[in-house]
């Protein structure tokens, strides 16, 4: 019985991880055409036109929170993120970055690790990963350039996710998440449908409700991380986490926070609903 329960938990954790990268079926498998093309593919939803990356930086200048949703296995997403971050940094428009890749309970270690890394300019990339406690479930080869840059910079890194232990507790059952817009029936239904379609799970499986709950607890934790730390702050996570209709923005609204912008990274403009983002970065 114990082995069976453990197997189920591991399977669910696997599903949750792949849900957080849920946009993998949406994003591109093509190689980036050129570095120059990065700045020619940003669609401004409000203006209904494409803009340059310089324009994007200017429009983000007044935003306290910037949410960017990616496909975790697309290196060109991380390349574009780094370019945007460095441009924001040059204009002092970013003080911190919250990452889905780290749990919030790891913050003390992240603070210590960054202090060590900043004092050692010749520290190796491998040692940086070790100092940070990088979780091997995230492909280090995908994130190495981005994370090593951030670790050495003056941009503070914040863990924004739930820990494995917290997820296990939620799988056992927890008090329902409180909220209004974020916990509305239609929001839960949309997440439920997403889980079913992404993983071919039987729609009637009662475990889906737990998975929906965990996804929402993750989004709430991410929102709270953004709210409690110095601004302006940047967030990087899976595409579904940043969608206005089901993700972090709804949880920010529970705290009456509206000064944020959402950037969705996708393969095609049609891969996300227009009302789910402020900018759609087609890569």
N, C-alpha and C positions, 0 to 999 in steps of 0.2 A: 504493500500500500504506500509506504514511504517513497519507494523508487518511482512509483507511478505518479505520485503527487509532485515529486521533484521534476520529473520529465514534463509534466503539464506546465509547471511554472517556467521552466526554461523555454518551452515552446511559446508561451505567452510573451515572455520577455523578447524573444526573437521577433514575434509579430509586432510588438510595440516599437522595436527599433526600426523595423522596415516600414512601419506606418509613419514614423517621423521623417523618413526619406520618401514618403508616399508618392512624391512627384517623379519618381524614377521612371514611370511609364510615360511621363509627359516630356521629359527633358531630352536634350539632343545626344546622339551618339556620334555626330559629326565632329571632326577636328575643327578647332578655331581657325578661321580663314587667315586672319592677320590681327596683330595687336591694334592696328588702326581701326578695324571694324568694330571694336568694343564701343567706341563712342558714337557710332552711327545707328545704334539699334535700341535706343531708349525711347519708349513711347510714353508721352505725358497724357495720362487719361483725362485730366481736366481740360486740356487744350486740344485733345484729339489729334496730336501730331507728334512726330519724332523730334527729339531734341539732342543736343550735344552733351557730352559728359560735363563740360564746363557749366552749361546751363543748369544741369541737375545739381551740381555742387552749390551754385548760387541759390537755387530754390530750396535747398535743404538748410540754408544758413540760419533760419529762424526756428528750426525744429529741435525740440528737446530730445526726442526719441526717433531713431531711424531703424526700421525693421526691414531686414532683407532676407528673402526666402530663396533657398537654393535646392539644387539636387546635389546631395553630398558626394556623389561619385563623378561629378563633372569638374575637372581641373580648371577649365576656362571660367567657371563661375568664381572659383577662388582667385584666379588671376584678376578678374574684373573687380572683385571685392577689394583686393589689395590696392589696386589702382585708385579706386574711389576713396578708400581709407586714407591713403597717403595724400590725396588732394585735400581732403577734409582736414587732415592733420596740419598741412601747410598753412591753412587759414584758421587754425585753432578752433575748429568746429567739432572736435571729438576729444573727449577726456577718458572715456572708457568703452569697453566692448564686452557685451554679455554673450556667452557662447552656449549653444545647446550641448556641446561636446563635454562639458564639465558639470557635475552636480553642484548645487549651491553650498552643500555642506563641506565641499572641498576648498572653500574660500580661504581659510587660514593657510592651507598649503600653497594655494595659488599666489597669495601675497608673499609668502616666504620665498617661493620659487622665483618669482619675478625679481625680487630683491637680489637674490644670488646671481641670476642671469645677467642683470644689469651691471653687476660689479665685475663680470668676467667676459670681456669683449671677444675672447677667443674660444669661448665654450662651444662645443660641437653641437650639431643639430640633434644627435642621438642623446646627448646629455641633457639638452633642453627638454626633450620628451620625457626623459626619466625624472627630471626635477619637477615637471608639471604633473606627473602621474598620469600621463596620457593613456586613455583606455584603448586597448588594442582592437576593440570592435569598430573603432573609427580608423579608416585607412590613413596611416601617417604619411604615406607618399602623396596622398591627395592634399593634405593640409600643411605639410612641412614648411613650405615657403611662407605661407600666411602666418602660421603660428610662431615660427622663429622670429619673423619680423616684429610681430606684436609683442612677443616676450621681451625683446631687446629695447622696445620703444618706451616712451613715457605714457603710453596708453595703458590704462589699468585693465587687466583681464578679470572678468567676473564669471563664475559658474552660475548657470541659469536653470539647470534641469533638476529633476528628481534623481535621487540615488537609487541603486538597485534595491537597497533595503527598504526604502520608502515605497517603491513599486510593489514589492512583495507584501508589504503591509496592506496596501490598497487592494491587492488581489484577494486578501483574506476578508475584505469588507471594511469599509470606513464610513464615517458620517458623511452624508452627501455634501457636495460643494455648494456653498451658499452664493446666491447671485440672482440677478433678474435677466438681463439680456443674454449673458453668457451661458446661463443654464436653461434657456427657453427650450421647449419641446422640439421646435423646428431645428435648432442648432444641434441638439443631441441626435436627432434623426439624420441630419446631414452627415455627421461624423460616423454614425452607425453604418450608413450606406457606403461611405468611403471605405470603412474597414472591410465590409463584406465584399465590395468590388475589388479591393486591392489584394485580398488574400483568399478569395473563394471559400469563405466560411459560410456555413448554413445560416441563413438570416434569423432562424428561430433559436440559434444557440444562445443560451442564457449568459455565457461567458462574454458575449459581445458587449453587454451592458457594463461589465467591469472594465473592458478595454476602452469604452467611451469615457467612462469616469476617469480613468488614468490619463487619457489624452487631455482631458479638461483640467485635471490637477496639474499636469505639466504646463499647460498654457498659463494657468493662474500663477504658478511659481515663476515662470519667465516674466510675466507682467510685473509681479512684485519685485523681482530683481531689478528690473529697469526703473521702477518707481523709487526705490530706496537709495540708489546710488547717484553719484554726481552726474550732472548733465553738462553738455549734450552726450548722449550715450547711444551706441550702435548695437544692434542685435543681429546675429547670424544663426539661422536654423533652417530646418526643412520647410519647404514651401507651404504646407498646410498649416504650420504654426502661425504664419503671419497673415493668413487670409482674413480679411475684414469680416466675412460672414460667419466664420467658425473659430477663429483663433485668438491670438493675443489681444488684438484691438478690442474685442468684446470684454475682455477682462480688465483692460485699461479703463474702459468706460465705467466699470463698476466703481472705480476710484475717481471718476469724473476727470480723467486725463484725456485730453483731445489733441494735444500738441505733439503729434507724431506723423510720420510719413511711412508708407509701405512700398517697398520695391520688390517686385516678383521677378525672379529669373526663370525664364522658360525657353523652350525651343521655338514655339510659334506663338504669335500674338493671341491666337484663339485658345491657347492652352489654359487660360484662366479667365474668369469672368471679369469684366471691366470694373465692376463695383467692389472687387476684392483687393484692389491695389490702387495706389496713386501713380506709380510708374511701373511699366512692364519692360523689363530688359530682355530683349530677344537675343539669345546667344547660341 
